[in-house]
Amino acid sequence: MDKICFAGIAEIVESVRSKKISPVEIVAAHLERIEKLQPKLNAFVHVDAEGARRQAKVAEAAVMRGDVLGPLHGVPVSIKSCIDVAGWRCPAGSRLRTDYIATGDAVLVARLRAAGAILIGNTNTPEFLMAYETDNAVSGKTSNPWSLSYSSGGSSGGEAAAIAAGCSMGGIGSDGGGSVRVPAHFCGISALKPTPGRIPSTGHFPRGAGAFAWLGVLGPMARTAADVRALFEVVKGPDADDALSSPIHSRKISQKELAGLRVGVLETEALGRATAGTKAAVQHAGELLAAQGFHVDALRIDGLERAIELWWFFFGPLIAHLFGGMVTGHEEELSPMFQEYLSAARGQQQIFPTTLDEFMGACVERDDVRAKILRQMRDVPILLSPVCLAPAFRHGEGNWQPGTGYRDTMRHSQWLNLAGFPGASVPTGVSAEGLPIGVQVIGRPHEDELVLAVALEIVRDPLKGPASNVA
């Protein structure tokens, strides 16, 4: 079972096409693993065992006819439970959405199906996705496969735990401030936060529309950067219903293009002091690239302090205001973690705490800060940095409080959402406590393929460890 559940996407697809293994066997192995580990991890909100078996039989019949369903033929995938999958409950961790059943597939879910992927279930989130720990009043907390007393991260924590534990080969999360990258870092897998518009956000809750829709994106997650790239190739592309949709043509990055590429190791005092192990992981990633011919040097980036302040202006007070109409009158049904977010976002004021002039000014300044960062990266297309300041924290230790909370510890991820830059998290090592450490590979807007190509040069194989920890 482990051989199947921890194989790479390319290996599984080739084995299906060559009839070495059947999609029915692949799905059976994953369902068996979910049955074994779900009581420990609580990664899934819903497992569609019968639906997955039906899909597997269709995929197997296609093989017998000599048909190829697509580049993910027979690959079991999971979906974050804030993304629509037809006929599934998609609660986004909230009691206020427990009766919501999607009537159709999100655009990227339809693309996964068309590529031959088998949808196996959807995964846990914090309420309305607004925390870096996956816990809520509907389905409880999700544990880290590397150590069950630790958080799997958030908000795509259920997705990261399911993939790291071999219950899913990959899937889709969403990211408004690190929500695919931080759980990937906590759980020792890979993930991509794409440039806004590269992957359609249609069918996601909250809806990706409005004056600052660029803040949040949907992104692929898998055990390796190669598998993340395989998923990205399937789900990317324009969509008429996504206002930010980008008609950017995908391109392949050649080894010749990578040769001699300049890579900056991010230096700044604005993002906080990472643990020694985290800094060592970033240094190690730089050394690996330098040994392969990349030109790696420290690069100081100015303007990140203001980028973080602006990120919180949008993610905090403004998004909290958007939730107001939904949650007013239902305060007793909200989880403590979401209530804490609302309290931190609203501060001392319980009404909309800004003016139109302040909002418009912040929108303009966001563009100015973005341009300032881009100018500093004109000749250095890739940055390396921590994903956040430390490895996974224990259950309940994350919070929105000032001083030691998320606004301090997660800054390395948050500024990318303000600026609209792509960033990948790739696992590079393990801390002294036995917890994974990831490194963030950051690129300029719309250069997602380059980000993934560099990520693949840092690490190609998954970390070893979580399978035995939760067995």
Secondary structure, DSSP 8 states (H G I E B T S, - for coil): -HHHHTS-HHHHHHHHHTTSS-HHHHHHHHHHHHHHHHHHH--EEEE-HHHHHHHHHHHHHHHHHT----TTTT-EEEEETTB--TTSB--TT-GGGTT-B-SS--HHHHHHHHTT-EEEEEE--SGGG-SSS---TTT---EETTEEEEE--SSSHHHHHHHHTTS-SEEEEEESSSTTHHHHHHHT-EEEE--TTSS--TTBSS-S-STTGGG-EEEEEESSHHHHHHHHHHH-S--TT-TT----------HHHHTT-EEEEEE-STT----HHHHHHHHHHHHHHHHTT-EEEEEE--SHHHHHHHHHHIIIIIHHHHHHHHHTT-GGGS-HHHHHHHHHHHTT-SS----HHHHHHHHHHHHHHHHHHHHHTSS--EEEEESSSSS--BTT-----TTTSHHHHTHHHHHHHHHT--EEEEEEEE-TTS-EEEEEEEE-TT-HHHHHHHHHHH--S--S-HHHHH-
